Structures are given as structure tokens and as C-alpha cells.
Amino acid sequence: MSDAPEPRLSIIVPLLDEEGSIPELADRIRRACDGAGMTFEVWFVDDGSSDGTWKAVQTLHAADPRFAGLRFRRNYGKSAALAVGFERARGQYVITMDGDLQDDPAEIPGLVAVLESGYDLVSGWKKKRHDPLSKTIPSRFFNLVTRRIAGIPLHDFNCGLKAYRNEVVKAVKVYGELHRYIPLLAKWEGFERITEKEVQHHPRRHGATKFGFERFLRGFLDLLTVTFLTRFASRPMHFFGTFGTLAFTAGFLISLWISVDKLVFGHPIGDRPLLLLGIMMILVGVQMFTTGLIGQMIVEPRMQRTDTLQITETLVAAPASDARLHA
């Protein structure tokens, strides 16, 4: 496929036990893209399925080579599936969607149109969801908290249907469970033109959901992780040093107060909880400040490198001889 002309779209579909959905999903993708006159490639990433998912992908590829596939030896998770898909995506625009037929391929032309209007990333918004309350209510709370912390006005961070410019997916690094926060990771890399588009959501017709309530706990922990990485990865001293300074100052003031209380008013301090609290706060402050200092020493060599910087355009200076010609 490397010698073939680059398609306009690269569509990445993570799969986990979705054998029954693949033929219909492929047919919908084909009709949506061919109908809009857009060339495409599809990367089905089998994330360690235990049913006939990979056999269905092989059959589809034999009939239509535009549908390619990757198979993991075991289940690595959605972030890993998206990461390998991003590496192989050749299209000008990259679409991600789930393989359970709840995301509608008919939305693809509309998402591409939004990208072509000047945006870097378009996230689908499942305004009307066909999921049980046990899934929708925690999801709304999760999205509210994420929206406030990330500062990105999206209603549905976890929607699998998203569209990106190719340079966005090449820049973001997705691992662990960070696929929920690709918009935040993209913003961190300098792609700030992010918006959303309302998309249709269908009930699940085949298989069972792969996500339980525990994903919201993991999602919250991942939010803390990605928030720290995007805001303080290059300056850990600002994070740990701030809290360390506050803790040390509080402990010092407490210790100063009880010392004055002892020296001036003669009150005993040996059996007062404030004594232990002041000492503990001072120790915590020193430890956090030291942690920040060590962290800054670790990241400093990396921050001095220029090969990790995202450069979008370069204007090369003309030689001196050429400059005289134009004088």
C-alpha cells in the first residue's frame, strides 16, 4: 500500500470482539466516502479479539484492499490501537470511530467539511444518546469536570467519532488510557482550533459494551495525569514548589505561634497537636520542594533540545550574493 497514491481520508477503527458489525460497518463507510467522492483507506485494529473479528477483517481485505488490518497478540487497549493507526495513517484527514455501529459513517463528510473550514480537530457530540442511564449520567458528570479542567468547550470528550488533520495525529502521543483526552493533548501541541459537531448515535446491535463503571474512575485519574503532563511536564518545580512553599510557610507560622505562646505566655506545648502539625507541614514542604527540584533537574536536559519542538513553517535567508542582486 505504500506505493499507492495517498488517500484523502484515513479511517481508524479499533475492534474488540466486533465480528458481527464489520461487514455492515464497512459497507456504510464505503457508501459514505464513495458517495462524497473521497478516496479512503481504513485501518481495522483488532485489539486481541477472541471471536472471529480478525477472520472478518481478512475476508473484507481480500474483497476490497482499501480495508487494511492490524492484529494485536493480546488486548492492549483503545489508546494503543489508535496509536498504531495514527502511525500508519496516510490521508490528509484522519477519522476515528468505534466498531460497534453506534457511530454513523454517514457523518464523515460533515466532519471533513468542518475541518476544511479551518479547524484542526472536530469532536463528535452525541447529544441524543442511546445508552442506559448508568452510562449517560456518569458520562455527563465526567465531561463537565473535564471541560472545566481542560478549558476546551466540548460536551463529549469520550465520543469515538472524531476528525483530525493528519499533522495532529502525528504530533500527539497516545498511550495508556489517554485516548479520552486527545483534544487536550492536541491543544498542548499547539493545535488550538478545536470544535465539535453534533452527530447521530445509534443503539448497539451486536455484542456487548466493553466499558464498565470503573472506566470513570480510571478516566478521572487519567485526567489528573494528562493535566499534570500538559501543564507541568516541563516545569515540575512550579507544581511541587508551589505546594511545598505553602506547606512550609503554614508549618513555619504554626511553629512560630506556639513558640511565642510558650515564651511569652508560658503555655506548655509538648502535648499540643499543633506542635506535631507544624513539624509535619515543614517536613512535607521541604520534601515537595525537593521533589520539584529533582524533577526540574531531570527534565532540564530534554527542554534544552530543539528536535522536539513543533515547527510548522521555515523561511530560509538568501545568500549575501543574492541579496546584492536584489538591492
N, C-alpha and C positions, 0 to 999 in steps of 0.2 A: 504493500500500500504506500510505501514511501515514495515510489516513482510516480504515483498518480497525482493529478493536479489537486491543489488544496481545496477542500470543500468550503462552502460559505459557513456551514454550521457543523459543530461537533457536539453530539448529544451524549451525555454520560448518564448511565442508568445503573446504580448499584442494585444487586439482586441477592436475595436470601430466601430460598425456597419459594420461588415465584413461577414454577413450571407452568401453571395454568394460565398465567397472564401474558406470557411472552408473545405468542402468535398474534393476539389481538392488539397488544401494545405496539408491536412492530408495524402492523397494518395501519394503525392510526397515525403513527409517526410518518410513514410513507405517504399517506394521503395528505397530511397537513403540509409537509415540506414540498412534495411534488406539486400540490395544488397552488402553492405560493411561488413556485419556480425557484426554489432554493436548493442547491446541492448540499448534501449532508453526509456525515458518517456517524455511526452510533457505536459507542463502546459499552457493551454489556459487561459489567464486572461482577462475576459470580463470587460472592463473599463466603465461600465454604458451604454451599448448599448441600443438603443431604437427600434431596429428591432428584427429579430429572431435569433440573434447571439447565445444567451445562449441556445435556443432550439436546434440549430445545434450542439453545444458542447455536450449537453446531449445525443443526438442521437448517436454521434460519440463515446462517452464514453461507452454507452451500447453495442455497436458493438465491441469495442476494448479498454479494460481498460487501455492500455498504454497511452491513451489520457485522461488526467485529466483536471479539470477546476476549476477556481475560479471566482466568480462574485461579482463585487463591486455594492453597492446600488446606487451609483452615479458616475459620471466621476471624477476621481482623477488625471488623467494624466499618461503619459507613465512612468515616474520615479517611481511612486507608484506601477504600475503594475510590473515593473522589480524588485522592492524591495521585494515584496511578493513572486515573482517567485524565486529570489535568496535564500530566506529563506528556501524554500521547495525543492530546487534542491539537489538531492542525487548523481547525476552522477559524475564520475571522471572529465568529461569535461562538460562545460555548453555552450550552443549555444543560442544566442538571434537572433530573426528575426521578421520582420513585418508580419502582417497577410493579406496583400493585394496582394500577389502573385508576387510582384516586386522583392523580394528576392527569390533566387532559392535554394531549399533544396539540389539539386544535388551538391552544393558547400560544403556541410557539411564534407564529407570525406577529402577533400583537406584542409580545415581549421584545422581539427583534426590532420592531418599529420604534419602541421606546428607546432602545439602545442607540438607534440611528438618529434619534433626535438630540443626542449629545450626552447620554448617561453612560457611566462605566459599569454599573451593576443595577439590575432590576430584580427585585424580590417579589415572588407571588404572594398575594394576600388572600387566604381562604376565608373570606368574610362570612360566607354561609357554609358551615362545616357539617359533614355527615358522619359525626363521631359521637360516642356516648359522652354524657356529662362528666364521667370520671376522667375523661381525657381533655375535654374542652375547657372546663373550669380551671384546672391547674395550668393549662397552657396559656390561658388569658393572663393569669397572675404572673407566670414566668415571663411572658412577653412584656408586660407592664414594667416589671423590675428591670429587665434587660434594656428596654427602651430608655428608662431613666438613667441607668448607669452608663450605657454606651453613648447616649446623646445622638442616636440615629432614629429618626421618626418612622420606624417600621412597626406594623401591627403583628407580623407573623414571621419572626426570625427563623422558626423551625420549618417553614414551608420548603419542601424539597424542590419545588419548581422555581428555578432562578435562571437568569440570563446574565452573561458576563462578556465583556470584551476579552479577547484572548490574552492580552497583556496582563489582565487582572489575575487570571488563574495561574499564570506563570510566575507571578510575584508572591502570591500568598502561600504560606506553608501550613498545610492542614494535617493534623495528626491527633492521636488520642480521641477525644470527643469534641474537638473544636469545630466540626462542620456546622454546628448551630450558629457559630459566630463569624462566619466568613465575611459578612458585611463589615464587622468591626475590624477584622484583620485587614480587609481591603482598605478601609479608611486609614489604618495605621501606615499602610504602604503608600499613602498619598492619593488614593482613588476616592475622592470625596463626593463625586457626582453619583449619589445613590438614591434610588427611589423605589416605589413599589407599584404594583398593578394588581387590581382585583382579578382573581382567576376563579374558574369554576372548580368545585371539588365534588368528587363522586364517591358514593359508598363503596366500601371494599366488596369485591365479588368473589375473589379466590383467596384461599389461605387464611392466615390469622395474623393479627398485628404482632410485630416483633418488639414493641416497646411497652414496658410496664410503668407503674408509678415511680419506680426507683430512678427512672431516667431524669425526673425533675430534680431529684436530689443531686444526681451527677451533674445535671445541667447548671445548677446553682454553683457547685464547686468549680465547674469549668468556667463559669462567668467570672468568678474571683480570679482564677488563673489567668484568663485572657486579659482581664482588666489590668492586672499587675504587669503582664508581659507587654501590653501595648503602651502603658503609661510610665512604667518604671524600669523596664528591662535594661535601658541604657543609663539609668541613674538610680540605682538601688539605694544610694545614700540619702536621696530625697525622701524615700519612703521610710526606711528604718531609722534614719537620723531624725526625722520629724517626731515619730512616736517615741524614740529614745530620749530626745530632748525634753519632750513633755513629761515623760515618766520621771526622768532625773530631776527636773525642776519641781515637780509635785513632791517627790520624796525629800528633796532638799528643804523645801518650805515646811513640810511636816516636821522634819528633824529639827529645823531651826526653831519652830514654835515650841516644841516640847522641851528643847534645851533652854530657851528663855523662861519657860514655865517653871523649870527646875531651878535655875539660877536666881531668878527674880522673886518668884512666889514660893519656892521651896516645896512644890508639889512632887511627890515621887513619880518616877517614870518607868521603873523597871517592870511593873506589872500592867502597863498600858498598851493596848493593842496598837495605838498609833505609832509606838516605837518600832514594832515589827513591820507595820505598813510602810513607814518612811524608809526603813532599811531596804525592804523588798523593792520599793519603787526605784530607789537609787540603783540597786543591782540590775534590775530589769532595764533601766535606762542605759546603763553602761553596756550591757550585753547587746541591746538592739543597736546602739550607736556603733559598737564594734562590728556587728554583723553587717551593717551598711557599709562600713569602711572596707571590710574584706570583700564584700560583693563588688564595690566600686573598683577595687584593685584587680578583680578577676575580669570585669567587662571592659576595663580601660584599654587594653591592647586591641580588642576587637573593634572598639569605637574609633580607633586611630586608623583603621583600614578604610580605603576608599572603594574597594572592589565590591562592597556590599551595598553601596549607595545606588538608588534608582535614578538613572539619568535618562531623560526622555528625548532630548534633542541636543545636538552639538553644532556650534558654528566654528569652523576652523579658520584661524587667521591666515591671510595670504602672505606669501614670502615678501621680503622687502623689495625685491626687484619688480614684482608685480605691482606693488603699491606705487612705485615711481612711475610706472606706465600709466596709471590712472590719475596721477597728480595733475 
